[in-house]
Amino acid sequence: MTTDLLGYIAAFLTTTSFLPQVIRTLRTGDTRSISFAMYLMLVAGVATWLAYGLLLGALPIVLANGITLLLASIILVMKWREIRAGRKES
Amino acid sequence: MTTDLLGYIAAFLTTTSFLPQVIRTLRTGDTRSISFAMYLMLVAGVATWLAYGLLLGALPIVLANGITLLLASIILVMKWREIRAGRKES
């Protein structure tokens, strides 16, 4: 198992891991136990990784973080909507 | 702003982003809207990144993913407990 292959597996798992959460959140509309602060920091962090990858011209970093940015942003928006709809943070 | 600095900021944000979720989950015990599949894939992916960093001898990758592995595992265990306690996945 080459180290590169390990890197690609890790990138695939951590990037696609947000997909089940997006599907669940879109299906149930329930974000009560999800932390808004987490996704705010995560979206900011992933966007920074994306900028980092663009500056380095490192396509794998750009691709992985571009996808994660999209998925994490969906969850952030859904959580923001729930907060705005008055379901106060528990 | 050097590219390296951008990388450290990104690593700090994405690593510490799980902390508010851990605090919220430990405080409320509520994981209903959290996806078990997400955290299972995330823990597997972060563990793979950790192995990748160890193989490369890249301390920043080892540190960032070691912390994330700890935080994400706490959420995974809490979610697993809730499932086992019979509160079926909605």
Backbone of each chain as ProteinMPNN parsed JSONL, in Angstrom:
{"seq_chain_A": "MTTDLLGYIAAFLTTTSFLPQVIRTLRTGDTRSISFAMYLMLVAGVATWLAYGLLLGALPIVLANGITLLLASIILVMKWREIRAGRKES", "coords_chain_A": {"N_chain_A": [[0.873, -1.196, 0.0], [0.913, 2.006, -1.139], [2.042, 5.125, 0.19], [0.87, 7.321, -1.004], [-1.522, 6.238, -1.932], [-2.803, 5.74, 0.443], [-3.219, 8.349, 1.227], [-5.04, 9.211, -0.717], [-7.208, 7.556, -0.112], [-7.807, 8.461, 2.466], [-8.485, 11.123, 1.899], [-10.712, 10.717, 0.269], [-12.518, 9.461, 2.085], [-12.816, 11.398, 4.21], [-13.792, 13.549, 2.784], [-16.177, 12.622, 1.503], [-17.573, 11.932, 3.726], [-19.317, 13.838, 4.661], [-21.524, 13.656, 3.132], [-23.594, 11.706, 3.925], [-24.585, 13.144, 6.127], [-25.601, 15.453, 4.973], [-27.618, 14.374, 3.374], [-29.254, 13.237, 5.35], [-29.97, 15.533, 6.788], [-31.273, 17.087, 4.857], [-33.357, 15.358, 4.386], [-34.678, 15.087, 6.853], [-34.813, 17.639, 7.862], [-34.058, 18.321, 10.312], [-31.918, 19.873, 12.525], [-31.285, 20.123, 15.099], [-29.465, 18.965, 17.006], [-27.09, 19.586, 15.945], [-24.101, 21.498, 15.858], [-23.927, 24.887, 15.339], [-21.699, 26.531, 15.523], [-19.652, 24.722, 15.032], [-19.979, 24.1, 12.272], [-19.662, 26.613, 11.177], [-17.008, 27.241, 11.76], [-15.854, 25.115, 10.469], [-16.556, 25.456, 7.757], [-15.229, 27.876, 7.311], [-12.617, 27.006, 7.75], [-12.284, 25.002, 5.791], [-12.618, 26.501, 3.505], [-10.36, 28.006, 3.695], [-8.424, 26.036, 3.407], [-8.971, 25.481, 0.767], [-8.201, 27.856, -0.515], [-5.527, 27.711, 0.123], [-4.786, 25.403, -1.308], [-5.265, 26.312, -3.898], [-3.37, 28.349, -4.108], [-1.061, 26.819, -3.964], [-1.423, 25.376, -6.16], [-2.324, 22.793, -5.982], [-4.076, 20.283, -7.019], [-5.474, 17.974, -5.827], [-5.969, 18.917, -3.191], [-7.5, 21.135, -3.74], [-9.755, 19.984, -5.013], [-10.768, 18.118, -3.055], [-11.34, 19.822, -0.887], [-13.016, 21.63, -2.081], [-15.314, 20.135, -2.606], [-15.983, 19.379, 0.004], [-16.477, 21.89, 1.067], [-18.792, 22.662, -0.26], [-20.643, 20.695, 0.652], [-20.538, 21.018, 3.485], [-21.395, 23.62, 3.676], [-24.063, 23.482, 2.943], [-25.155, 22.181, 5.142], [-24.607, 24.079, 7.081], [-26.208, 26.233, 6.218], [-28.742, 25.098, 6.467], [-28.835, 24.755, 9.227], [-28.684, 27.397, 10.037], [-31.045, 28.359, 9.035], [-32.838, 26.983, 10.667], [-32.269, 28.061, 13.158], [-32.958, 30.717, 12.669], [-35.611, 30.392, 12.214], [-36.582, 30.394, 14.64], [-36.498, 28.191, 16.218], [-35.032, 28.025, 18.956], [-31.592, 27.517, 19.829], [-31.083, 24.596, 21.695]], "CA_chain_A": [[0.0, 0.0, 0.0], [1.801, 3.17, -1.155], [1.611, 6.24, 1.045], [-0.056, 8.142, -1.799], [-2.833, 5.576, -1.964], [-3.372, 5.995, 1.777], [-3.663, 9.752, 1.196], [-6.26, 9.312, -1.54], [-8.293, 6.91, 0.64], [-8.143, 9.379, 3.56], [-9.165, 12.286, 1.31], [-12.043, 10.266, -0.177], [-13.373, 9.209, 3.262], [-13.151, 12.627, 4.954], [-14.592, 14.422, 1.914], [-17.526, 12.078, 1.292], [-18.254, 11.659, 5.016], [-20.376, 14.828, 4.913], [-22.68, 13.352, 2.283], [-24.708, 11.149, 4.708], [-25.183, 14.172, 6.996], [-26.394, 16.342, 4.107], [-28.83, 13.626, 2.985], [-30.107, 13.115, 6.543], [-30.468, 16.868, 7.147], [-32.261, 17.484, 3.834], [-34.519, 14.465, 4.496], [-35.441, 15.291, 8.094], [-34.914, 19.059, 8.186], [-33.738, 18.45, 11.74], [-30.492, 20.167, 12.782], [-31.23, 20.593, 16.493], [-28.282, 18.581, 17.794], [-25.89, 19.979, 15.205], [-23.535, 22.743, 16.368], [-23.74, 25.946, 14.329], [-20.302, 27.002, 15.63], [-18.792, 23.744, 14.359], [-20.013, 24.226, 10.816], [-19.14, 27.935, 10.815], [-15.549, 27.107, 11.784], [-15.466, 24.116, 9.467], [-16.665, 26.103, 6.435], [-14.12, 28.846, 7.223], [-11.374, 26.24, 7.641], [-12.214, 24.32, 4.494], [-12.415, 27.56, 2.502], [-8.94, 28.397, 3.805], [-7.677, 24.951, 2.749], [-9.2, 25.643, -0.679], [-7.309, 28.949, -0.935], [-4.17, 27.157, 0.266], [-4.586, 24.494, -2.441], [-5.196, 27.115, -5.132], [-2.063, 29.037, -4.099], [-0.014, 25.816, -4.238], [-1.729, 24.676, -7.421], [-2.41, 21.363, -5.631], [-5.43, 19.9, -7.428], [-6.178, 17.132, -4.85], [-6.411, 19.737, -2.054], [-8.584, 21.99, -4.251], [-10.923, 19.135, -5.262], [-11.314, 17.578, -1.795], [-11.906, 20.885, -0.051], [-14.13, 22.241, -2.818], [-16.499, 19.294, -2.371], [-16.352, 19.485, 1.424], [-17.02, 23.238, 1.277], [-20.175, 22.627, -0.748], [-21.464, 19.86, 1.548], [-20.607, 21.62, 4.83], [-22.172, 24.865, 3.566], [-25.488, 23.107, 2.922], [-25.559, 21.905, 6.532], [-24.555, 25.367, 7.791], [-27.39, 27.015, 5.821], [-29.917, 24.435, 7.071], [-28.807, 25.056, 10.67], [-28.961, 28.832, 10.153], [-32.495, 28.51, 8.808], [-33.569, 26.492, 11.841], [-32.075, 29.064, 14.222], [-33.745, 31.908, 12.309], [-37.05, 30.065, 12.313], [-37.005, 30.578, 16.009], [-36.278, 27.054, 17.119], [-33.839, 28.425, 19.664], [-30.584, 26.502, 20.187], [-31.486, 23.965, 22.997]], "C_chain_A": [[0.904, 1.238, 0.0], [1.2, 4.266, -0.278], [0.613, 7.109, 0.292], [-1.456, 7.561, -1.782], [-3.563, 5.812, -0.643], [-3.942, 7.419, 1.819], [-4.949, 9.909, 0.419], [-7.457, 8.694, -0.808], [-8.774, 7.857, 1.751], [-8.942, 10.563, 3.016], [-10.576, 11.908, 0.886], [-12.988, 10.125, 1.013], [-13.784, 10.524, 3.937], [-14.003, 13.568, 4.1], [-16.021, 13.907, 1.807], [-18.27, 11.847, 2.604], [-19.38, 12.65, 5.27], [-21.64, 14.529, 4.126], [-23.837, 12.74, 3.083], [-25.368, 12.194, 5.608], [-26.05, 15.125, 6.176], [-27.707, 15.654, 3.751], [-29.802, 13.566, 4.164], [-30.76, 14.467, 6.852], [-31.519, 17.339, 6.157], [-33.533, 16.652, 3.981], [-35.359, 14.823, 5.723], [-35.659, 16.77, 8.399], [-34.527, 19.347, 9.624], [-32.237, 18.722, 11.913], [-30.277, 20.478, 14.257], [-29.939, 20.206, 17.203], [-26.978, 18.933, 17.082], [-25.424, 21.348, 15.691], [-23.294, 23.727, 15.223], [-22.274, 26.387, 14.318], [-19.364, 26.033, 14.906], [-18.769, 23.991, 12.866], [-19.53, 25.596, 10.339], [-17.61, 27.869, 10.728], [-15.074, 26.163, 10.677], [-15.492, 24.726, 8.062], [-15.526, 27.111, 6.248], [-12.795, 28.107, 7.013], [-11.209, 25.589, 6.281], [-12.01, 25.328, 3.359], [-10.941, 28.004, 2.507], [-8.049, 27.323, 3.178], [-7.789, 25.091, 1.229], [-8.279, 26.744, -1.232], [-5.858, 28.473, -0.924], [-3.837, 26.269, -0.941], [-4.451, 25.247, -3.751], [-3.838, 27.804, -5.238], [-0.942, 28.065, -4.455], [-0.212, 25.175, -5.611], [-1.853, 23.176, -7.193], [-3.845, 20.899, -5.867], [-6.143, 19.012, -6.4], [-6.743, 17.936, -3.671], [-7.593, 20.607, -2.496], [-9.869, 21.172, -4.408], [-11.58, 18.693, -3.95], [-12.005, 18.684, -0.994], [-13.021, 21.639, -0.754], [-15.412, 21.483, -2.567], [-16.959, 19.43, -0.917], [-16.991, 20.835, 1.714], [-18.494, 23.287, 0.867], [-21.074, 21.897, 0.249], [-21.632, 20.529, 2.917], [-21.437, 22.911, 4.799], [-23.666, 24.582, 3.559], [-25.979, 22.894, 4.355], [-25.587, 23.205, 7.334], [-25.802, 26.191, 7.49], [-28.645, 26.429, 6.448], [-29.981, 24.756, 8.566], [-29.188, 26.521, 10.891], [-30.471, 29.075, 9.981], [-33.281, 28.087, 10.046], [-33.455, 27.503, 12.99], [-32.961, 30.271, 13.926], [-35.237, 31.641, 12.458], [-37.497, 30.031, 13.777], [-36.863, 29.351, 16.876], [-34.972, 27.33, 17.811], [-32.917, 27.215, 19.866], [-30.998, 25.914, 21.552], [-30.477, 24.308, 24.081]], "O_chain_A": [[1.582, 1.511, 0.99], [-0.009, 4.306, -0.047], [-0.369, 7.579, 0.866], [-2.445, 8.28, -1.638], [-4.77, 6.051, -0.613], [-5.014, 7.654, 2.378], [-5.847, 10.645, 0.83], [-8.569, 9.219, -0.865], [-9.975, 8.036, 1.953], [-9.951, 10.959, 3.599], [-11.523, 12.663, 1.106], [-14.121, 10.604, 0.97], [-14.966, 10.74, 4.204], [-14.84, 14.3, 4.628], [-16.971, 14.666, 1.997], [-19.474, 11.593, 2.592], [-20.309, 12.344, 6.017], [-22.703, 15.079, 4.413], [-24.969, 13.203, 2.944], [-26.577, 12.14, 5.831], [-27.111, 15.553, 6.632], [-28.775, 16.264, 3.814], [-31.0, 13.806, 4.014], [-31.954, 14.536, 7.142], [-32.532, 17.919, 6.547], [-34.638, 17.139, 3.744], [-36.588, 14.862, 5.655], [-36.593, 17.119, 9.121], [-34.652, 20.477, 10.099], [-31.397, 17.918, 11.508], [-29.24, 21.02, 14.641], [-29.369, 21.021, 17.928], [-25.893, 18.611, 17.566], [-26.235, 22.248, 15.911], [-22.563, 23.441, 14.275], [-21.682, 26.59, 13.258], [-18.408, 26.452, 14.253], [-17.705, 24.084, 12.254], [-19.042, 25.722, 9.216], [-17.0, 28.359, 9.778], [-14.043, 26.384, 10.043], [-14.564, 24.534, 7.277], [-14.932, 27.196, 5.173], [-11.96, 28.522, 6.209], [-10.129, 25.62, 5.691], [-11.318, 25.045, 2.38], [-10.367, 28.329, 1.468], [-7.06, 27.63, 2.512], [-6.826, 24.852, 0.5], [-7.659, 26.577, -2.283], [-5.073, 28.781, -1.821], [-2.755, 26.367, -1.519], [-3.644, 24.889, -4.609], [-3.231, 27.843, -6.308], [0.007, 28.425, -5.152], [0.684, 24.529, -6.153], [-1.536, 22.378, -8.074], [-4.719, 21.098, -5.023], [-7.314, 19.258, -6.111], [-7.853, 17.674, -3.209], [-8.554, 20.797, -1.75], [-10.942, 21.608, -3.991], [-12.783, 18.867, -3.755], [-13.113, 18.5, -0.489], [-13.882, 22.225, -0.098], [-16.466, 22.077, -2.342], [-18.148, 19.575, -0.637], [-17.929, 20.926, 2.505], [-19.327, 23.875, 1.557], [-22.125, 22.403, 0.642], [-22.743, 20.597, 3.444], [-22.099, 23.251, 5.779], [-24.449, 25.356, 4.11], [-27.055, 23.353, 4.736], [-26.473, 23.413, 8.162], [-26.391, 26.781, 8.396], [-29.515, 27.168, 6.909], [-31.061, 25.0, 9.105], [-29.927, 26.842, 11.822], [-31.075, 29.883, 10.686], [-34.255, 28.734, 10.43], [-34.426, 27.761, 13.701], [-33.634, 30.789, 14.817], [-36.019, 32.535, 12.782], [-38.635, 29.685, 14.093], [-37.064, 29.406, 18.089], [-33.914, 26.926, 17.329], [-33.362, 26.081, 20.043], [-31.241, 26.679, 22.485], [-30.632, 23.882, 25.226]]}, "seq_chain_B": "MTTDLLGYIAAFLTTTSFLPQVIRTLRTGDTRSISFAMYLMLVAGVATWLAYGLLLGALPIVLANGITLLLASIILVMKWREIRAGRKES", "coords_chain_B": {"N_chain_B": [[0.756, 37.413, 3.623], [1.92, 34.295, 4.177], [1.864, 31.221, 2.342], [2.2, 29.002, 3.934], [1.327, 29.924, 6.417], [-1.35, 30.231, 5.896], [-2.026, 27.581, 5.636], [-1.625, 26.662, 8.253], [-3.586, 28.118, 9.6], [-5.876, 27.09, 8.374], [-5.686, 24.412, 9.165], [-5.883, 24.701, 11.925], [-8.513, 25.751, 12.194], [-10.193, 23.728, 11.01], [-9.55, 21.561, 12.585], [-10.161, 22.344, 15.258], [-12.808, 22.849, 14.951], [-14.484, 20.781, 15.625], [-14.729, 20.845, 18.301], [-16.793, 22.609, 19.46], [-19.007, 21.031, 18.773], [-18.585, 18.697, 20.205], [-18.731, 19.668, 22.83], [-21.355, 20.608, 22.87], [-22.75, 18.228, 22.411], [-21.981, 16.637, 24.607], [-23.085, 18.219, 26.567], [-25.827, 18.288, 26.027], [-26.494, 15.71, 25.388], [-27.836, 15.002, 23.197], [-28.071, 13.533, 20.099], [-29.629, 13.237, 17.957], [-30.032, 14.456, 15.381], [-27.657, 14.062, 14.205], [-25.537, 12.391, 11.892], [-24.802, 9.022, 11.967], [-23.388, 7.576, 10.084], [-21.846, 9.539, 8.884], [-19.976, 10.221, 10.907], [-18.748, 7.799, 11.281], [-17.448, 7.35, 8.851], [-15.889, 9.605, 8.857], [-14.226, 9.292, 11.122], [-12.865, 6.994, 10.301], [-11.604, 8.041, 8.044], [-10.042, 10.126, 9.119], [-8.394, 8.688, 10.781], [-6.986, 7.34, 8.854], [-5.682, 9.467, 7.622], [-4.043, 10.079, 9.749], [-2.38, 7.814, 9.894], [-1.184, 8.142, 7.431], [0.202, 10.554, 7.859], [1.968, 9.695, 9.848], [3.466, 7.813, 8.434], [4.705, 9.496, 6.62], [6.066, 11.017, 8.36], [5.155, 13.496, 9.035], [4.665, 15.93, 11.117], [2.673, 18.063, 11.53], [0.419, 17.001, 10.187], [0.028, 14.702, 11.647], [-0.503, 15.709, 14.233], [-2.801, 17.443, 13.833], [-4.701, 15.627, 12.826], [-4.702, 13.746, 14.806], [-5.873, 15.064, 16.975], [-8.356, 15.689, 15.86], [-9.304, 13.116, 15.453], [-9.685, 12.2, 18.059], [-11.717, 14.003, 18.969], [-13.808, 13.593, 17.066], [-14.293, 10.924, 17.507], [-15.434, 10.882, 20.032], [-17.924, 12.022, 19.523], [-18.934, 10.102, 17.796], [-19.114, 7.864, 19.492], [-20.988, 8.81, 21.328], [-23.193, 9.046, 19.666], [-23.52, 6.385, 18.935], [-24.185, 5.287, 21.351], [-26.667, 6.462, 21.743], [-28.133, 5.334, 19.682], [-28.017, 2.657, 20.419], [-29.383, 2.788, 22.762], [-31.838, 2.618, 21.96], [-33.18, 4.77, 20.981], [-34.369, 4.951, 18.079], [-32.882, 5.649, 14.869], [-34.194, 8.518, 13.397]], "CA_chain_B": [[0.281, 36.15, 4.227], [2.581, 33.209, 3.461], [1.013, 30.048, 2.105], [2.287, 28.133, 5.116], [0.471, 30.484, 7.474], [-2.716, 29.888, 5.486], [-2.19, 26.154, 5.948], [-1.754, 26.499, 9.705], [-4.896, 28.661, 9.972], [-6.867, 26.115, 7.908], [-5.58, 23.22, 10.021], [-6.413, 25.066, 13.246], [-9.971, 25.898, 12.117], [-10.886, 22.459, 10.754], [-9.325, 20.658, 13.726], [-10.887, 22.79, 16.463], [-14.243, 23.026, 14.658], [-15.278, 19.698, 16.239], [-14.836, 21.088, 19.749], [-18.138, 23.061, 19.846], [-19.985, 19.929, 18.644], [-18.362, 17.784, 21.338], [-19.252, 20.335, 24.033], [-22.819, 20.621, 22.759], [-23.25, 16.854, 22.524], [-21.799, 16.203, 26.002], [-23.968, 19.019, 27.419], [-27.249, 17.981, 25.801], [-26.699, 14.266, 25.211], [-28.726, 14.841, 22.045], [-27.341, 13.349, 18.823], [-30.631, 12.723, 17.002], [-29.912, 14.904, 13.977], [-26.292, 13.79, 13.742], [-25.492, 11.175, 11.091], [-23.819, 8.035, 12.434], [-22.551, 7.2, 8.923], [-20.861, 10.606, 8.687], [-18.869, 10.153, 11.868], [-18.034, 6.533, 11.062], [-16.552, 7.582, 7.711], [-14.948, 10.661, 9.241], [-13.226, 8.691, 12.025], [-12.02, 6.112, 9.478], [-10.789, 8.891, 7.177], [-9.06, 10.862, 9.909], [-7.404, 7.689, 11.221], [-6.138, 7.069, 7.68], [-4.785, 10.635, 7.509], [-3.062, 9.952, 10.843], [-1.413, 6.803, 9.439], [-0.474, 8.795, 6.32], [1.144, 11.517, 8.455], [3.015, 8.938, 10.561], [4.345, 7.224, 7.411], [5.504, 10.584, 6.041], [6.789, 11.725, 9.425], [4.729, 14.902, 8.927], [4.091, 16.217, 12.441], [1.415, 18.828, 11.485], [-0.684, 16.116, 9.783], [-0.201, 13.779, 12.775], [-1.114, 16.477, 15.331], [-4.155, 17.899, 13.462], [-5.621, 14.497, 12.692], [-4.793, 13.072, 16.115], [-6.866, 15.805, 17.772], [-9.674, 15.5, 15.225], [-9.709, 11.716, 15.69], [-10.192, 12.144, 19.437], [-12.985, 14.738, 19.059], [-14.838, 12.933, 16.249], [-14.611, 9.615, 18.129], [-16.355, 11.151, 21.155], [-19.266, 12.219, 18.95], [-19.344, 8.796, 17.26], [-19.503, 7.006, 20.629], [-22.248, 9.344, 21.871], [-24.263, 8.701, 18.707], [-23.693, 4.942, 19.018], [-24.915, 5.028, 22.604], [-28.071, 6.858, 21.575], [-28.771, 4.317, 18.831], [-28.149, 1.434, 21.217], [-30.385, 3.008, 23.827], [-33.158, 2.349, 21.42], [-33.813, 5.883, 20.276], [-34.116, 4.609, 16.697], [-32.596, 6.708, 13.894], [-35.5, 9.054, 12.895]], "C_chain_B": [[0.947, 35.004, 3.465], [1.61, 32.042, 3.317], [1.023, 29.127, 3.317], [1.344, 28.605, 6.203], [-0.986, 30.14, 7.183], [-3.015, 28.433, 5.849], [-2.386, 25.933, 7.433], [-3.119, 27.0, 10.182], [-5.986, 27.653, 9.591], [-6.874, 24.9, 8.819], [-6.174, 23.514, 11.393], [-7.935, 25.103, 13.221], [-10.659, 24.543, 11.954], [-10.705, 21.492, 11.919], [-10.189, 21.068, 14.918], [-12.389, 22.925, 16.204], [-15.085, 21.949, 15.333], [-15.502, 19.929, 17.736], [-16.226, 21.598, 20.15], [-19.175, 21.939, 19.743], [-19.83, 18.961, 19.808], [-18.971, 18.382, 22.602], [-20.776, 20.298, 24.029], [-23.395, 19.222, 23.006], [-23.125, 16.34, 23.948], [-22.783, 16.944, 26.912], [-25.423, 18.552, 27.264], [-27.523, 16.479, 25.723], [-27.536, 13.956, 23.986], [-27.899, 14.678, 20.77], [-28.316, 12.995, 17.706], [-30.383, 13.186, 15.567], [-28.509, 14.687, 13.414], [-26.265, 12.451, 13.019], [-24.383, 10.249, 11.603], [-22.846, 7.71, 11.296], [-21.475, 8.264, 8.694], [-19.675, 10.411, 9.617], [-18.093, 8.84, 11.751], [-17.005, 6.72, 9.941], [-15.469, 8.593, 8.085], [-13.84, 10.102, 10.129], [-12.282, 7.788, 11.232], [-11.07, 6.964, 8.619], [-9.687, 9.607, 7.941], [-7.979, 9.92, 10.437], [-6.443, 7.37, 10.067], [-5.179, 8.235, 7.447], [-3.678, 10.545, 8.559], [-1.966, 8.955, 10.443], [-0.539, 7.393, 8.329], [0.592, 9.746, 6.868], [2.283, 10.814, 9.17], [4.007, 8.356, 9.556], [5.262, 8.294, 6.806], [6.385, 11.265, 7.088], [6.429, 13.196, 9.427], [3.97, 15.263, 10.2], [2.782, 17.019, 12.377], [0.211, 17.948, 11.141], [-1.029, 15.18, 10.944], [-0.957, 14.504, 13.894], [-2.574, 16.822, 15.018], [-5.123, 16.725, 13.446], [-5.734, 13.682, 13.972], [-5.86, 13.721, 16.975], [-8.262, 15.582, 17.191], [-10.203, 14.094, 15.48], [-10.322, 11.574, 17.082], [-11.582, 12.789, 19.508], [-14.097, 14.017, 18.296], [-15.241, 11.592, 16.86], [-15.579, 9.793, 19.29], [-17.785, 11.277, 20.623], [-19.803, 10.895, 18.417], [-19.842, 7.881, 18.384], [-20.835, 7.481, 21.219], [-23.419, 8.952, 20.961], [-24.565, 7.213, 18.8], [-24.502, 4.584, 20.282], [-26.392, 5.351, 22.441], [-28.81, 5.818, 20.728], [-29.037, 3.066, 19.65], [-29.224, 1.595, 22.282], [-31.791, 2.963, 23.243], [-33.841, 3.549, 20.825], [-33.495, 5.684, 18.824], [-33.776, 5.868, 15.902], [-33.952, 7.214, 13.378], [-35.661, 8.758, 11.422]], "O_chain_B": [[0.63, 34.743, 2.305], [0.656, 31.909, 4.085], [0.001, 28.547, 3.684], [0.65, 27.808, 6.834], [-1.754, 29.804, 8.085], [-4.109, 28.103, 6.305], [-3.213, 25.116, 7.839], [-3.738, 26.393, 11.056], [-6.901, 27.39, 10.372], [-7.937, 24.412, 9.204], [-6.882, 22.681, 11.96], [-8.585, 24.555, 14.112], [-11.607, 24.24, 12.679], [-11.597, 20.696, 12.212], [-10.867, 20.232, 15.515], [-13.162, 23.098, 17.147], [-16.27, 22.164, 15.591], [-16.354, 19.291, 18.353], [-16.801, 21.07, 21.102], [-20.118, 21.896, 20.533], [-20.821, 18.461, 20.34], [-19.648, 17.686, 23.358], [-21.407, 19.998, 25.042], [-24.39, 19.058, 23.712], [-24.035, 15.685, 24.457], [-23.261, 16.387, 27.9], [-26.155, 18.438, 28.247], [-28.644, 16.032, 25.962], [-27.907, 12.806, 23.75], [-27.126, 15.562, 20.402], [-27.911, 12.519, 16.645], [-30.509, 12.394, 14.633], [-28.215, 15.08, 12.285], [-26.888, 11.487, 13.464], [-23.211, 10.62, 11.666], [-21.641, 7.585, 11.512], [-20.337, 7.941, 8.353], [-18.522, 10.43, 9.187], [-16.91, 8.786, 12.087], [-15.851, 6.308, 10.063], [-14.309, 8.465, 7.695], [-12.663, 10.396, 9.923], [-11.069, 7.8, 11.444], [-9.887, 6.648, 8.485], [-8.549, 9.69, 7.481], [-6.808, 10.289, 10.533], [-5.249, 7.159, 10.277], [-4.011, 8.03, 7.118], [-2.526, 10.889, 8.295], [-0.778, 9.219, 10.629], [0.672, 7.176, 8.289], [1.733, 9.747, 6.408], [3.428, 11.264, 9.118], [5.218, 8.39, 9.772], [6.431, 8.038, 6.519], [7.321, 11.991, 6.754], [7.25, 14.049, 9.765], [2.789, 14.945, 10.346], [1.849, 16.689, 13.109], [-0.87, 18.107, 11.707], [-2.198, 14.894, 11.202], [-1.93, 13.979, 14.434], [-3.471, 16.542, 15.813], [-6.227, 16.812, 13.982], [-6.738, 13.007, 14.199], [-6.654, 13.038, 17.623], [-9.22, 15.323, 17.919], [-11.4, 13.901, 15.695], [-11.345, 10.913, 17.257], [-12.516, 12.193, 20.044], [-15.201, 13.849, 18.816], [-16.393, 11.173, 16.745], [-16.448, 8.949, 19.51], [-18.726, 10.719, 21.187], [-20.988, 10.597, 18.567], [-20.865, 7.211, 18.242], [-21.697, 6.673, 21.564], [-24.491, 8.577, 21.435], [-25.728, 6.811, 18.752], [-25.367, 3.708, 20.268], [-27.258, 4.624, 22.928], [-29.955, 5.465, 21.013], [-30.121, 2.487, 19.595], [-29.893, 0.63, 22.65], [-32.783, 3.228, 23.922], [-34.918, 3.436, 20.24], [-32.474, 6.177, 18.345], [-34.265, 6.965, 16.173], [-34.781, 6.405, 12.961], [-36.676, 9.122, 10.827]]}, "name": "protein", "num_of_chains": 2, "seq": "MTTDLLGYIAAFLTTTSFLPQVIRTLRTGDTRSISFAMYLMLVAGVATWLAYGLLLGALPIVLANGITLLLASIILVMKWREIRAGRKESMTTDLLGYIAAFLTTTSFLPQVIRTLRTGDTRSISFAMYLMLVAGVATWLAYGLLLGALPIVLANGITLLLASIILVMKWREIRAGRKES"}
